[in-house]
Amino acid sequence: MRKQEIGDDIAVFGNTSTQHIIGGICRNLGIAPGKVYLGRHSDGEIKIQFQENIRNETLFIIANTGPDSDHIVELLLMIDAARRSSADKIIVVIPYFAYARQERKDRPRVPIAARMFADLLQSVGADHLVFTDLHAAAIQGFTTIPSDHIYARKTYLEYIRDCYQEEMETLMLMSADAGGVSMCQAYANRLGIPYGVIDKRRPTPGKSEVMNVIGDVKDKVCLFIDDMIDTAGSICNGSQAVLERGAVACDAMATHGVLSGSAIKRINDSSLRRVVVTDTLDVAVKAGRCQKLEPVSLISVWADVVRCMCHGESLAKLFEEDHLVY
């Protein structure tokens, strides 16, 4: 039964990649999650079927496009099935948009994977895309259908003001590389605190070497800010570098906790006090293996996005106190 808060012709569905958050989002909205079968044929092919009538309804599909490549296939099949079932509008809310790091040709003979997957989402039938903390904001321009970009920033600013209240005078934000400077600067401007940058080099993909620390970190509590933590090499190497240069403590914070490969071991073995990530990806099992890992939920943010779009309201109002962009 659809609740009157968002309308009787609205349905919200999750897929395999968002089972850890879809229940919370729907509880926040006061509705039950839409019923959809997600399975496989005996040969491994993905099989999906909506198990309720969605004709003439507005569908919100909350789904990631990775890190498992099956997630994007599952999402594309859901969109296609919804379009062929005569859904009126298909809005795809993507907590974690995988392949966002492949948004340009940074070397010869490589694909622009982010553009390719954005094209696929549009061509298969999505009407509107909502991204969360994209690795490259320009990806919003990769489609001709409407898209929105929402942030974990407001949630994290509240977290920082609360958890670092006693350390705010010595707190310094750090960017793990030059690519994250604008994000780090945006946080620093809102908090009124200094920031610094790690000058690093990547000899091979997934590995980084610290060359220099830009900024005076002596006697500072350093907090690394980034959009994602993948192998954790950058933040672990960066934390060691700032501590060697006189910082008194070091933490890290990122929207997407990919935490692949040896990331958990690196964090456990590092000098980091805590590593904060959101629930764009399910980190429950990894948090059980790492006491330093602290998840922060964005469920209320995504629920508010659904509310605003159902009522035809601007998403900007969700970030009215956070009007600057990066």
C-alpha positions as CSV (number, residue, x, y, z in Angstrom):
1,M,0.0,0.0,0.0
2,R,1.5,3.3,-1.1
3,K,1.4,6.0,1.6
4,Q,0.0,9.5,0.9
5,E,3.2,11.2,1.8
6,I,4.7,10.4,-1.6
7,G,1.6,9.5,-3.7
8,D,-0.2,6.3,-4.6
9,D,1.5,6.0,-8.0
10,I,5.1,5.8,-6.6
11,A,7.1,2.7,-6.2
12,V,10.7,2.3,-4.8
13,F,12.8,-0.7,-5.7
14,G,16.3,-1.8,-4.8
15,N,18.5,-4.4,-6.3
16,T,21.3,-6.8,-5.1
17,S,23.7,-3.9,-4.6
18,T,21.4,-1.9,-2.3
19,Q,19.7,-4.5,-0.1
20,H,21.5,-3.0,2.9
21,I,19.8,0.4,2.5
22,I,16.5,-0.1,0.6
23,G,14.6,-1.2,3.7
24,G,15.8,1.9,5.7
25,I,14.9,4.3,2.8
26,C,11.4,2.9,2.5
27,R,10.8,2.9,6.3
28,N,11.9,6.6,6.3
29,L,9.3,7.2,3.5
30,G,6.6,5.1,5.3
31,I,6.2,2.6,2.5
32,A,7.1,-1.0,1.8
33,P,9.9,-1.7,-0.8
34,G,8.6,-2.7,-4.2
35,K,8.6,-6.4,-4.9
36,V,11.1,-7.6,-7.5
37,Y,12.6,-11.0,-8.1
38,L,16.4,-11.0,-8.6
39,G,17.9,-14.3,-9.5
40,R,19.9,-16.3,-12.0
41,H,19.4,-18.9,-14.7
42,S,21.4,-22.1,-14.2
43,D,24.1,-20.9,-16.6
44,G,24.6,-17.7,-14.5
45,E,22.6,-15.3,-16.6
46,I,20.9,-12.6,-14.4
47,K,17.1,-12.8,-14.3
48,I,14.7,-10.2,-12.9
49,Q,11.0,-9.8,-12.7
50,F,8.9,-7.1,-11.1
51,Q,6.3,-8.9,-8.9
52,E,3.7,-6.2,-8.8
53,N,1.9,-4.0,-11.3
54,I,4.0,-0.9,-12.2
55,R,1.9,0.3,-15.2
56,N,1.7,4.1,-15.2
57,E,3.7,4.4,-12.0
58,T,6.8,6.5,-11.2
59,L,9.6,4.1,-10.3
60,F,12.6,5.0,-8.1
61,I,15.3,2.3,-8.6
62,I,17.9,2.6,-5.9
63,A,20.9,0.8,-7.3
64,N,24.7,0.9,-7.6
65,T,26.6,0.2,-10.9
66,G,29.4,-1.7,-9.1
67,P,31.8,-2.6,-7.7
68,D,30.7,-6.0,-9.0
69,S,30.1,-5.7,-12.8
70,D,26.9,-7.8,-12.4
71,H,25.4,-4.8,-10.6
72,I,25.3,-2.7,-13.7
73,V,23.8,-5.5,-15.8
74,E,21.1,-6.1,-13.1
75,L,20.3,-2.4,-13.1
76,L,20.0,-2.2,-16.9
77,L,17.7,-5.2,-17.0
78,M,15.5,-3.6,-14.3
79,I,15.2,-0.4,-16.3
80,D,14.4,-2.4,-19.5
81,A,11.8,-4.5,-17.7
82,A,10.2,-1.4,-16.2
83,R,10.0,0.4,-19.5
84,R,8.5,-2.7,-21.2
85,S,6.0,-2.9,-18.3
86,S,4.7,0.6,-19.1
87,A,6.1,2.4,-16.1
88,D,5.4,6.1,-16.5
89,K,8.8,7.4,-15.4
90,I,12.0,5.7,-14.3
91,I,14.2,7.6,-11.9
92,V,17.5,5.9,-11.1
93,V,19.2,6.9,-7.8
94,I,22.8,5.7,-7.8
95,P,24.5,5.8,-4.4
96,Y,27.8,4.5,-6.0
97,F,28.5,5.1,-9.6
98,A,31.3,2.6,-10.5
99,Y,33.7,3.3,-13.4
100,A,33.6,7.1,-12.5
101,R,37.4,7.1,-12.4
102,Q,37.5,6.2,-16.1
103,E,35.9,9.5,-17.1
104,R,38.5,10.6,-19.7
105,K,41.3,9.3,-21.9
106,D,44.3,9.6,-19.6
107,R,46.4,7.4,-21.8
108,P,46.3,6.0,-25.4
109,R,43.8,3.3,-26.4
110,V,41.6,3.3,-23.3
111,P,37.8,3.6,-23.0
112,I,35.9,6.4,-21.4
113,A,33.9,3.9,-19.4
114,A,31.9,6.4,-17.3
115,R,30.5,7.9,-20.6
116,M,29.7,4.4,-21.9
117,F,27.7,3.3,-18.9
118,A,25.9,6.7,-18.7
119,D,24.9,6.2,-22.3
120,L,23.7,2.7,-21.5
121,L,21.5,3.9,-18.7
122,Q,19.9,6.5,-20.9
123,S,19.5,4.3,-24.0
124,V,17.8,1.5,-22.1
125,G,15.1,3.8,-20.8
126,A,16.1,5.8,-17.6
127,D,14.4,9.2,-17.5
128,H,16.4,10.8,-14.7
129,L,19.6,10.0,-12.9
130,V,20.6,11.0,-9.4
131,F,24.3,10.5,-8.5
132,T,26.0,10.6,-5.0
133,D,29.4,12.3,-4.7
134,L,30.7,11.5,-8.2
135,H,34.5,11.0,-8.6
136,A,34.3,13.6,-11.4
137,A,31.3,16.0,-11.4
138,A,31.6,16.4,-15.1
139,I,30.0,13.0,-15.5
140,Q,26.6,14.8,-15.0
141,G,27.0,16.1,-18.5
142,F,27.5,12.7,-20.1
143,T,23.8,12.2,-20.7
144,T,21.0,14.3,-22.3
145,I,18.4,13.2,-19.8
146,P,18.1,15.2,-16.5
147,S,20.5,14.4,-13.8
148,D,21.2,15.6,-10.2
149,H,24.3,15.3,-8.1
150,I,23.8,15.0,-4.3
151,Y,26.5,15.1,-1.6
152,A,27.4,13.4,1.7
153,R,28.9,16.8,2.6
154,K,26.1,18.1,4.8
155,T,26.0,14.9,6.8
156,Y,29.8,14.9,7.1
157,L,30.0,18.5,8.1
158,E,27.5,17.8,11.0
159,Y,29.6,14.7,11.9
160,I,32.9,16.8,12.0
161,R,31.4,19.6,14.1
162,D,30.1,17.0,16.5
163,C,33.0,14.5,16.8
164,Y,35.8,17.0,16.5
165,Q,34.4,19.7,18.7
166,E,37.2,19.5,21.2
167,E,39.9,19.3,18.5
168,M,38.5,21.9,16.1
169,E,41.2,24.4,16.9
170,T,43.9,22.0,15.8
171,L,42.0,20.2,13.1
172,M,43.4,20.4,9.5
173,L,41.8,18.8,6.5
174,M,44.0,16.9,4.0
175,S,43.6,15.9,0.4
176,A,45.2,12.6,-0.5
177,D,46.2,14.0,-3.9
178,A,45.8,17.0,-6.2
179,G,42.6,15.7,-7.7
180,G,40.8,15.9,-4.4
181,V,41.8,19.5,-3.6
182,S,38.5,21.1,-4.6
183,M,36.5,18.8,-2.4
184,C,38.9,19.3,0.6
185,Q,38.8,23.0,0.1
186,A,35.0,23.1,0.0
187,Y,34.9,21.4,3.4
188,A,37.7,23.6,4.8
189,N,35.9,26.8,3.7
190,R,32.7,25.8,5.4
191,L,34.5,24.8,8.7
192,G,36.8,27.7,8.7
193,I,39.9,25.6,9.1
194,P,43.1,25.1,7.1
195,Y,43.8,22.3,4.6
196,G,46.8,20.7,3.0
197,V,47.6,18.4,0.1
198,I,49.7,15.3,-0.3
199,D,51.8,15.4,-3.4
200,K,52.0,11.8,-4.6
201,R,52.9,9.7,-7.6
202,R,51.3,6.5,-8.9
203,P,54.0,4.2,-10.3
204,T,51.3,1.6,-11.1
205,P,47.5,1.6,-10.8
206,G,46.4,1.1,-7.2
207,K,49.8,2.0,-5.8
208,S,50.9,5.5,-4.6
209,E,54.1,7.1,-3.3
210,V,54.1,10.2,-1.2
211,M,56.6,12.8,-2.6
212,N,55.8,15.8,-0.4
213,V,53.3,17.3,2.1
214,I,52.0,20.7,1.2
215,G,50.9,22.6,4.3
216,D,52.2,22.9,7.9
217,V,50.8,19.9,9.7
218,K,52.9,20.2,12.9
219,D,50.8,19.8,16.0
220,K,47.7,19.3,13.9
221,V,45.0,16.7,14.0
222,C,44.8,15.8,10.3
223,L,41.6,14.5,8.7
224,F,41.8,13.1,5.1
225,I,38.7,13.9,3.0
226,D,38.0,12.0,-0.3
227,D,35.2,10.7,-2.4
228,M,36.3,7.1,-2.1
229,I,38.7,4.8,-0.4
230,D,39.7,1.8,-2.6
231,T,42.9,0.1,-1.7
232,A,43.6,2.6,1.2
233,G,47.1,3.0,0.0
234,S,46.8,6.8,-0.4
235,I,45.3,7.5,3.0
236,C,47.6,5.1,4.8
237,N,50.8,6.5,3.1
238,G,49.5,10.0,3.6
239,S,48.8,9.5,7.3
240,Q,52.3,8.2,7.9
241,A,53.7,11.2,6.0
242,V,51.9,13.8,8.1
243,L,52.7,12.0,11.4
244,E,56.4,12.0,10.4
245,R,56.1,15.8,9.9
246,G,54.7,16.5,13.3
247,A,50.9,15.9,13.2
248,V,49.6,14.6,16.5
249,A,46.8,12.3,15.1
250,C,45.3,11.3,11.8
251,D,41.8,10.1,10.6
252,A,40.2,9.6,7.2
253,M,36.7,10.1,5.8
254,A,35.3,9.2,2.4
255,T,31.8,8.8,0.8
256,H,32.4,5.4,-0.9
257,G,34.1,2.7,1.1
258,V,35.2,0.4,-1.8
259,L,37.9,-1.1,0.4
260,S,39.2,-3.6,-2.1
261,G,42.2,-6.0,-2.0
262,S,44.3,-5.5,1.2
263,A,42.6,-2.3,2.2
264,I,41.3,-3.6,5.6
265,K,44.7,-5.0,6.5
266,R,46.4,-1.7,5.6
267,I,44.0,0.3,7.7
268,N,44.4,-2.1,10.7
269,D,48.2,-1.8,10.4
270,S,48.2,2.0,9.9
271,S,48.4,4.9,12.3
272,L,44.9,6.0,11.5
273,R,42.6,6.4,14.5
274,R,39.4,6.0,12.5
275,V,38.2,5.7,9.0
276,V,34.6,7.0,8.3
277,V,32.6,5.9,5.3
278,T,29.0,6.1,4.3
279,D,26.6,3.3,3.4
280,T,26.6,3.8,-0.4
281,L,28.3,0.4,-0.3
282,D,27.7,-2.4,2.2
283,V,30.7,-2.4,4.6
284,A,29.1,-4.4,7.4
285,V,31.3,-7.4,7.0
286,K,34.4,-5.3,6.5
287,A,33.6,-3.2,9.6
288,G,33.5,-6.5,11.6
289,R,37.1,-7.0,10.6
290,C,38.2,-3.5,11.3
291,Q,37.4,-1.7,14.5
292,K,38.7,1.6,13.0
293,L,36.0,1.5,10.3
294,E,33.0,3.7,11.2
295,P,29.9,3.7,8.9
296,V,27.7,6.8,8.7
297,S,24.3,6.5,7.0
298,L,22.9,8.6,4.1
299,I,19.5,6.8,4.2
300,S,17.7,10.0,5.3
301,V,19.3,11.9,2.4
302,W,18.2,9.5,-0.3
303,A,14.7,9.3,1.3
304,D,14.5,13.2,1.2
305,V,15.6,13.0,-2.5
306,V,12.6,10.8,-3.3
307,R,10.2,13.1,-1.3
308,C,11.4,16.2,-3.1
309,M,11.2,14.6,-6.6
310,C,7.7,13.2,-5.8
311,H,6.5,16.7,-4.8
312,G,8.3,18.6,-7.6
313,E,10.6,20.4,-5.2
314,S,14.1,21.4,-5.7
315,L,16.8,19.1,-4.4
316,A,18.8,22.3,-3.6
317,K,16.7,22.8,-0.5
318,L,18.3,19.7,1.0
319,F,21.6,21.6,1.0
320,E,20.4,25.2,1.6
321,E,23.0,25.7,4.4
322,D,25.6,24.2,2.0
323,H,25.2,26.5,-1.0
324,L,28.8,26.5,-2.2
325,V,29.8,23.9,-4.8
326,Y,33.0,22.1,-5.6
